[in-house]
Amino acid sequence: MNEDDLEDYEREAELALFREYRDIASQFRYVVETERRFYLANEVDLKRNDAGNDFYFELTMSDVWVWDVYRSDRFVKSVRVLTFKDVNVEELSAREFKLPQELSIDE
Protein backbone atom coordinates (compact mmCIF):
# COMPACT_ATOMS: atom_id res chain seq x y z
CA MET A 1 0.00 0.00 0.00
CA ASN A 2 1.55 3.30 -1.04
CA GLU A 3 1.18 6.66 0.76
CA ASP A 4 -1.65 7.86 -1.51
CA ASP A 5 -3.62 4.66 -0.90
CA LEU A 6 -3.18 5.09 2.86
CA GLU A 7 -4.35 8.71 2.71
CA ASP A 8 -7.38 7.69 0.62
CA TYR A 9 -8.21 4.91 3.10
CA GLU A 10 -7.98 7.27 6.09
CA ARG A 11 -10.07 9.91 4.31
CA GLU A 12 -12.77 7.37 3.44
CA ALA A 13 -12.78 6.05 7.02
CA GLU A 14 -13.21 9.60 8.40
CA LEU A 15 -15.97 10.29 5.90
CA ALA A 16 -17.79 7.08 6.89
CA LEU A 17 -17.45 8.04 10.56
CA PHE A 18 -18.87 11.50 9.91
CA ARG A 19 -21.81 10.01 8.02
CA GLU A 20 -22.47 7.62 10.91
CA TYR A 21 -22.36 10.57 13.32
CA ARG A 22 -24.75 12.58 11.14
CA ASP A 23 -27.19 9.65 10.96
CA ILE A 24 -27.29 8.91 14.69
CA ALA A 25 -26.74 12.29 16.39
CA SER A 26 -30.48 12.93 16.68
CA GLN A 27 -30.77 9.87 18.96
CA PHE A 28 -28.62 11.53 21.63
CA ARG A 29 -29.17 14.38 24.05
CA TYR A 30 -25.60 15.57 24.69
CA VAL A 31 -22.36 16.04 22.84
CA VAL A 32 -19.27 15.78 25.06
CA GLU A 33 -15.72 16.74 24.19
CA THR A 34 -12.63 15.90 26.24
CA GLU A 35 -8.97 16.33 25.39
CA ARG A 36 -8.87 12.80 23.98
CA ARG A 37 -12.32 11.92 22.67
CA PHE A 38 -15.65 13.15 21.33
CA TYR A 39 -18.86 11.48 22.55
CA LEU A 40 -22.60 11.50 22.04
CA ALA A 41 -24.52 10.51 25.17
CA ASN A 42 -28.02 10.46 26.62
CA GLU A 43 -26.98 10.83 30.26
CA VAL A 44 -24.03 12.90 31.50
CA ASP A 45 -22.80 13.53 35.04
CA LEU A 46 -19.82 15.88 35.48
CA LYS A 47 -18.23 16.39 38.90
CA ARG A 48 -15.27 18.48 39.96
CA ASN A 49 -13.09 16.72 42.54
CA ASP A 50 -10.47 18.53 44.62
CA ALA A 51 -7.06 16.87 44.90
CA GLY A 52 -4.76 18.82 47.21
CA ASN A 53 -3.93 22.12 45.52
CA ASP A 54 -5.39 20.93 42.22
CA PHE A 55 -8.66 19.48 40.93
CA TYR A 56 -9.84 17.02 38.29
CA PHE A 57 -13.10 16.23 36.55
CA GLU A 58 -14.95 12.95 36.82
CA LEU A 59 -17.23 12.46 33.85
CA THR A 60 -19.73 9.59 33.75
CA MET A 61 -21.87 8.97 30.67
CA SER A 62 -24.52 6.39 29.78
CA ASP A 63 -25.86 5.25 26.43
CA VAL A 64 -22.81 6.51 24.55
CA TRP A 65 -21.45 6.69 21.01
CA VAL A 66 -17.68 7.27 20.71
CA TRP A 67 -16.08 9.19 17.82
CA ASP A 68 -13.15 6.88 17.06
CA VAL A 69 -12.41 5.80 13.51
CA TYR A 70 -10.49 2.72 14.73
CA ARG A 71 -13.17 1.26 17.03
CA SER A 72 -15.21 -1.55 15.56
CA ASP A 73 -18.10 -0.94 17.99
CA ARG A 74 -18.66 2.72 18.81
CA PHE A 75 -21.82 2.16 20.89
CA VAL A 76 -20.98 1.77 24.59
CA LYS A 77 -23.27 1.24 27.60
CA SER A 78 -21.27 3.52 29.91
CA VAL A 79 -18.08 5.55 29.94
CA ARG A 80 -16.11 7.03 32.85
CA VAL A 81 -13.43 9.65 32.22
CA LEU A 82 -11.05 11.22 34.77
CA THR A 83 -9.21 14.28 33.51
CA PHE A 84 -7.32 17.37 34.62
CA LYS A 85 -8.13 18.96 31.26
CA ASP A 86 -11.21 20.87 30.08
CA VAL A 87 -14.48 19.06 29.46
CA ASN A 88 -17.17 20.53 27.23
CA VAL A 89 -20.78 19.31 27.55
CA GLU A 90 -23.47 20.68 25.24
CA GLU A 91 -27.12 19.79 24.96
CA LEU A 92 -28.01 19.01 21.37
CA SER A 93 -30.83 20.63 19.48
CA ALA A 94 -32.28 19.82 16.07
CA ARG A 95 -29.93 21.15 13.41
CA GLU A 96 -28.77 20.52 9.90
CA PHE A 97 -25.50 18.63 9.55
CA LYS A 98 -23.14 19.81 6.87
CA LEU A 99 -20.10 17.94 5.68
CA PRO A 100 -16.88 19.77 6.64
CA GLN A 101 -14.96 21.08 3.63
CA GLU A 102 -11.95 18.86 4.33
CA LEU A 103 -14.17 15.76 4.15
CA SER A 104 -16.21 16.73 1.12
CA ILE A 105 -15.93 14.48 -1.92
CA ASP A 106 -17.24 14.55 -5.44
CA GLU A 107 -19.97 11.93 -5.70
PyMOL commands that set and color helices and strands:
alter all, ss='L'
color gray80, all
select helices_A, chain A and resi 3-27+101-103
alter helices_A, ss='H'
color red, helices_A
select strands_A, chain A and resi 30-33+38-51+54-66+75-83+88-91
alter strands_A, ss='S'
color yellow, strands_A
deselect
rebuild
show_as cartoon
